[in-house]
């Protein structure tokens, strides 16, 4: 029988960070200085950065207490070159201020769910395992995914399933969930909730489980992910030093679209309507795009690490 500690260690040391080589390459021109890993997770990307660049220091930010402890254990060998902070990447300026730092040479965020969260049934992120439908990345958050399904009305469920999950059958799914709860046929269990969704959307779409989009929407609503990403992106002009780089890994279209549009606007500056004869807003470009298009995983990585299939890597450099 494998204990929880042994299971956590197995996950920790078998963890495959997505697009790791491509992420590290984006910081080649730095070689030294301070990089913030805003979504430390199990520390895979940070480990690669510290091993590749001996004069680089990394500050790891993570609001999942379990993941933070695991990463600290893994990264202890790097000594003072690594510092861990508990918190959200959305609060980066405040977190850095506590460390006596105004700006940094690079920032990395990986917007995916970590292996530790997916593989632990008690966290409720996975629709293939039975456990409480929690989905909180930090225990400091009050609302769980089950709270949303159980307490929010059908209209609100339809809204988040459409907005965050882009689920075309959002109304059918929301009705099925609320009806099952009203009849006492649905309890706080991730597998049962997924089965209820599958009963409305049988067969799936290709290799995608029918519950995927709804679970994605619930996770994003619980953790206020889109708000956090937008806040993080708004902070980049002040957080980055001149020449500093922001590297963002997104895993679905909503996140990637927001990152893409924000990065593009940073290179344009002016937000005046096209019909204006001259700029009235006074905004100037503050960044450039070292990589014009999103970087995607190679076919080899897609085969060895299925979680990389939807990954999109974008890079921004401050002027």
C-alpha positions in Angstrom: 0.0 0.0 0.0 1.5 3.4 -1.1 1.2 6.1 1.5 0.1 9.7 0.7 3.7 10.9 1.3 5.1 8.3 -1.1 2.4 9.1 -3.6 3.3 12.8 -3.4 7.0 12.1 -3.9 6.3 9.9 -6.9 4.3 12.7 -8.5 6.9 15.3 -7.5 9.9 13.5 -9.2 7.9 12.1 -12.2 6.5 15.6 -13.0 7.0 16.7 -16.6 6.8 20.5 -17.0 5.2 21.5 -20.3 7.4 23.1 -22.9 10.3 23.2 -20.5 13.1 23.5 -23.1 11.2 26.2 -24.9 10.5 28.1 -21.6 14.2 28.0 -20.5 15.4 29.2 -24.0 13.4 32.4 -23.6 15.7 33.4 -20.7 18.9 32.6 -22.5 19.7 36.3 -23.0 19.5 37.0 -19.3 21.8 34.4 -17.8 21.7 36.1 -14.5 19.4 38.3 -12.4 16.1 37.5 -10.8 13.2 35.6 -12.4 9.8 35.1 -10.8 8.1 31.8 -11.3 4.6 33.1 -10.6 3.0 29.6 -10.6 5.7 27.5 -9.0 3.7 24.3 -8.8 6.0 21.4 -8.3 9.0 23.5 -9.4 9.7 21.8 -12.7 10.4 25.0 -14.7 12.3 26.6 -11.8 14.5 23.5 -11.5 15.4 23.7 -15.2 16.1 27.5 -15.0 18.4 27.1 -11.9 20.3 24.2 -13.5 20.7 26.0 -16.8 21.8 29.4 -15.5 24.2 29.2 -12.4 24.0 33.0 -11.8 20.3 33.2 -11.9 18.0 33.4 -8.9 14.3 32.4 -8.9 11.5 33.6 -6.6 8.8 31.0 -6.7 5.2 32.2 -6.0 2.5 29.6 -5.2 -0.8 29.8 -3.4 -1.3 26.0 -3.2 0.1 25.2 0.2 0.7 21.5 -0.6 2.5 22.3 -3.9 4.6 25.0 -2.2 5.9 22.5 0.4 6.7 19.9 -2.3 8.6 22.5 -4.4 10.6 23.7 -1.4 11.6 20.1 -0.8 12.7 19.7 -4.4 14.5 23.0 -4.7 16.3 23.0 -1.3 19.5 22.1 -3.0 19.8 25.4 -4.7 20.2 27.3 -1.4 19.9 31.1 -1.5 19.3 31.1 -5.3 15.8 30.1 -4.7 13.1 31.7 -2.5 9.5 30.6 -2.1 6.6 32.9 -1.4 3.0 31.8 -0.6 0.6 33.9 -2.6 -1.1 34.5 -5.9 0.8 35.8 -9.0 -2.0 38.4 -9.3 -0.5 40.1 -6.3 3.0 40.2 -7.6 3.9 43.8 -6.9 2.9 43.5 -3.2 4.7 40.1 -2.8 7.9 41.5 -4.3 7.7 44.7 -2.2 7.7 42.5 0.9 11.0 41.0 -0.4 12.4 44.5 -0.9 12.3 44.1 -4.7 10.9 46.7 -7.1 11.3 44.9 -10.4 12.7 41.7 -11.9 14.5 40.5 -15.0 11.8 37.9 -15.9 8.4 36.5 -15.0 7.1 33.1 -15.9 3.5 31.9 -15.4 2.1 28.4 -16.3 -1.7 28.7 -16.3 -2.3 25.0 -16.3 -3.4 22.7 -13.4 -0.5 21.0 -11.7 0.0 17.2 -11.7 -0.3 17.3 -7.9 -3.7 18.8 -8.1 -5.0 16.6 -10.9 -3.7 13.3 -9.4 -5.0 14.0 -5.8 -8.7 12.9 -5.8 -9.3 14.8 -2.6 -8.7 18.1 -4.5 -11.7 17.5 -6.8 -9.9 18.7 -10.0 -10.2 15.4 -11.8 -13.4 14.1 -13.4 -11.9 10.6 -13.6 -11.7 10.1 -9.8 -14.1 10.1 -6.9 -13.6 12.8 -4.3 -15.1 16.1 -2.9 -15.7 18.5 -5.7 -13.5 21.2 -4.3 -11.2 22.7 -7.0 -9.7 25.4 -4.8 -6.1 26.1 -5.6 -5.7 27.7 -2.2 -7.6 26.8 1.0 -7.9 30.5 1.7 -10.7 30.6 -0.9 -14.1 30.1 0.6 -16.2 28.9 -2.3 -15.8 25.3 -3.7 -17.0 23.9 -7.0 -19.7 22.0 -5.2 -20.8 25.3 -3.6 -21.3 26.7 -7.0 -23.3 23.8 -8.4 -25.3 23.5 -5.2 -26.0 27.1 -4.4 -25.9 29.1 -7.6 -29.1 29.2 -9.7 -29.4 27.6 -13.1 -29.0 30.9 -14.9 -25.6 31.6 -13.3 -24.4 28.0 -14.1 -25.3 28.5 -17.7 -23.4 31.8 -17.7 -20.1 30.4 -16.4 -20.3 27.2 -18.5 -20.6 29.3 -21.6 -18.2 32.0 -20.6 -15.4 29.9 -19.1 -16.0 26.5 -20.6 -17.3 27.6 -24.0 -19.7 24.7 -23.6 -22.4 24.8 -26.4 -24.8 22.7 -24.3 -24.4 24.7 -21.2 -28.2 25.1 -20.6 -28.8 21.3 -20.8 -25.9 20.6 -18.4 -27.0 23.2 -15.9 -30.5 21.9 -15.9 -29.4 18.3 -15.5 -27.2 19.2 -12.5 -29.8 21.3 -10.7 -32.5 18.7 -11.3 -30.3 15.9 -10.0 -29.5 17.9 -6.8 -33.2 18.7 -6.3 -34.1 15.0 -6.6 -31.3 14.1 -4.1 -29.5 12.0 -6.8 -26.3 14.1 -6.8 -23.9 14.5 -3.9 -20.6 16.2 -3.4 -18.5 13.8 -5.5 -16.5 14.7 -8.6 -17.0 11.4 -10.3 -20.8 11.6 -9.8 -20.9 15.1 -11.1 -18.9 14.1 -14.1 -21.3 11.2 -14.7 -24.3 13.5 -14.6 -22.6 15.7 -17.2 -21.8 12.7 -19.4 -25.4 11.6 -19.3 -26.4 14.8 -21.0 -23.4 14.9 -23.4 -22.8 11.2 -24.2 -19.9 10.0 -26.4 -17.7 13.1 -26.1 -16.0 15.0 -28.8 -13.1 13.0 -30.2 -10.6 12.4 -27.4 -12.1 15.0 -25.1 -14.2 13.7 -22.1 -17.7 15.3 -22.2 -17.1 16.7 -18.7 -13.9 18.6 -19.6 -15.4 22.0 -20.5 -17.7 22.1 -17.5 -15.0 21.1 -15.0 -12.7 23.8 -16.6 -15.5 26.4 -16.2 -16.0 25.4 -12.5 -12.3 25.6 -11.8 -11.9 29.0 -13.4 -14.9 30.3 -11.5 -13.8 29.0 -8.1 -10.3 30.4 -8.5 -11.3 33.6 -10.3 -8.7 32.7 -12.9 -9.5 35.2 -15.7 -9.5 38.1 -13.2 -6.2 37.0 -11.8 -4.6 36.7 -15.3 -5.8 40.2 -16.3 -4.5 41.7 -13.0 -1.2 40.0 -13.5 -0.9 41.2 -17.1 -1.7 44.8 -16.0 1.1 44.7 -13.5 3.8 43.7 -16.1 4.9 47.2 -17.1 5.9 48.0 -13.5 7.1 44.5 -12.4 9.6 44.0 -15.3 12.9 45.8 -15.7 13.9 47.3 -19.0 14.8 44.3 -21.2 12.9 42.0 -18.9 10.8 39.2 -20.3 7.4 37.8 -19.5 6.7 34.2 -20.5 3.2 32.9 -20.3 1.9 29.3 -20.9 -1.8 29.1 -21.5 -3.8 25.9 -22.1 -7.2 27.0 -23.5 -8.5 29.7 -25.9 -9.9 32.1 -23.3 -6.6 32.5 -21.5 -4.5 32.5 -24.6 -6.7 35.1 -26.3 -6.4 37.4 -23.3 -2.6 37.0 -23.2 -2.3 37.5 -27.0 -4.4 40.6 -27.1 -2.7 42.2 -24.1 0.8 41.5 -25.5 -0.2 42.9 -28.9 -1.6 46.1 -27.3 1.6 46.5 -25.3 3.5 46.8 -28.7 1.0 49.3 -30.1 0.4 51.6 -27.2 -2.3 53.9 -28.7 -5.9 52.8 -27.9 -7.7 55.6 -29.9 -10.4 54.5 -32.4 -8.9 54.1 -35.9 -11.1 57.0 -37.2 -9.2 59.5 -35.0 -6.9 61.6 -37.2 -4.2 61.6 -34.5 -3.5 60.0 -31.2 -5.4 61.5 -28.3 -4.7 59.0 -25.5 -1.0 59.5 -25.4 -0.2 55.9 -24.7 3.1 54.6 -26.2 4.3 51.1 -26.9 6.2 49.7 -23.9 7.1 46.2 -25.1 8.1 44.1 -28.1 7.4 40.5 -29.1 10.6 38.4 -29.4 8.5 35.6 -30.7 5.7 36.7 -33.0 3.5 33.6 -32.8 2.6 31.2 -30.0 5.1 28.3 -29.5 3.5 24.9 -29.3 4.7 21.5 -28.1 6.6 19.3 -30.6 4.9 16.1 -31.7 7.4 14.1 -29.6 6.4 16.0 -26.4 2.7 15.7 -27.3 3.1 11.9 -27.4 5.1 11.7 -24.1 3.1 14.3 -22.2 -0.5 14.6 -23.3 -1.1 17.7 -21.1 1.1 19.6 -23.5 -1.2 19.2 -26.5 -3.2 22.4 -25.9 -0.3 24.5 -24.6 0.5 27.9 -26.1 3.7 29.8 -25.1 3.9 33.6 -25.6 6.7 35.9 -24.9 6.9 39.7 -24.2 10.0 41.9 -23.7 9.9 45.3 -22.1 11.4 48.1 -24.1 
